Amino acid sequence: MDILKLYNKTLTESRNPLIFENYIDDNLNNKILIFLIFLSKKFNKIKKNDENYQKFFDYIFNRIETDLREIGYGDMSVNKKMKVIVTKFYSILLDFENYTKLCKDEKCSILRKYFPNIRQIDDFIDYLIKYLSIDNV
């Protein structure tokens, strides 16, 4: 597994301009949330006992931490934000673990949990359901 290639692919997919033009506000929190959801798809495909699982996890979260510092967050803010991000990721990872086996209503419920106040929620959920069902890892 090429960790850098997988990271870049996930980042590119999660930064699709249509997501931010049509559905959600273009801000750091939404970008991170979309990235974590798209990332969960990749992680749920990798077996937890695979040595690449931990390497990929470490790489991803080191990159996020570095990126937060580069955009101007201080040490205390980065530590606090990273704790929230990692906790949110584990929640997402669990919610999306059996996502492909769920019915559409269950998928909608999960997605609505993470996006309670967005415009065109039904269209956005349809978009995410389609993306998350494509086997392109």
ABEGO torsion letter per residue (X at the ends): XBAAAAAAAAAAAAABAAAAAAABBBBAAAAAAAAAAAAAAAAAABBAABAAAAAAAAAAAAAAAAAAAAAGBBAAAAAAAAAAAAAAAAAAAAAAAAAAABBAAAAAAAAAAABABBBGAAAAAAAAAAAAABBAX
